[in-house]
Amino acid sequence: MGTEKSEEFYDNKFTHENDYHEHYKDSWYFVHWTQIIKYLKRFNEPKILEVGCGTGQLAEYLFDEGYKNYVGFDFSKKAIEIAQKKTNFNFFVGNALDPSSFKIDYDFIICTEVLEHIKEDFKVIENIKIGTNIIFSIPNFDEVSHVRWFLSERQIKKRYYRLINIKNITRIGNIYIVLGERDNFAPNIVQKILASREEISFESFTKRFKHRIKNMLKSKAI
Ligand SMILES: C[S@@+](CC[C@H](N)C(=O)[O-])C[C@H]1O[C@@H](n2cnc3c(N)ncnc32)[C@H](O)[C@@H]1O
């Protein structure tokens, strides 16, 4: 498992790694971004805020597809410098953990390959307005800057179900692309138990449930 990296790490990456300078059609991520465009087509004139937009490759794809309402931010100054040369979209340097980065007019969040780089990913999501449509992508492989990665759709739902109402997950190669809506779900005890288990049979569920009730009754009796 990797560790969370600073702005300087990404500045250096974007200065020296060619992948982030390629035209979007030549990028390894092109097929994933095409899935994002497919999801986006379900929405009418979204006002997009891209969180951790990197060097603006996806932004350029969105621009060519005719999207007009777009703002992107990233905490890497180098990334923003490169992004600003690609389109006439607005970009700014901002941290996803800082609520002030979200103080603009948007109704759609795109956040690709960013959450797995941030320890406090829940804080990032909490900065998003309730009811906002979200597309995010996360990997199922480890890397030096990945603080987590996912083995299954279930793991993704388990981590994010309280904060995002997940509507669709598409896996392409090593990347999961998730469509959802910012939510604030307070699970009841049964939902918590269900979410806490990887696999659950009816038998193990009833056994665990009976055990909890017994403990609850016992603690009330004292
Ligand atoms: C793997 S790159 C992905 C870039 C782009 N979204 C893409 O899909 O190509 C991760 C990006 O997240 C940005 N990032 C990481 N932590 C961040 C934070 N706390 N606030 C804003 N951007 C962050 C990095 O600077 C980098 O651009």
The ligand as an ORCA input file, in Angstrom:
! r2SCAN-3c Opt
* xyz 0 1
  C      -3.646     10.014    -10.719
  S      -3.839     11.758    -10.895
  C      -5.388     11.829    -11.768
  C      -5.520     13.083    -12.565
  C      -6.775     13.173    -13.426
  N      -7.963     13.246    -12.624
  C      -6.860     11.992    -14.364
  O      -7.788     11.163    -14.235
  O      -5.976     11.870    -15.214
  C      -4.310     12.260     -9.233
  C      -4.563     13.747     -9.184
  O      -5.100     14.102     -7.935
  C      -4.519     15.324     -7.547
  N      -4.677     15.442     -6.083
  C      -4.249     14.588     -5.131
  N      -4.592     15.026     -3.907
  C      -5.292     16.179     -4.093
  C      -5.928     17.098     -3.216
  N      -5.919     16.911     -1.886
  N      -6.555     18.164     -3.748
  C      -6.571     18.374     -5.088
  N      -5.978     17.549     -5.967
  C      -5.362     16.450     -5.482
  C      -3.085     15.222     -8.026
  O      -2.427     16.448     -8.115
  C      -3.304     14.580     -9.381
  O      -3.547     15.527    -10.372
*
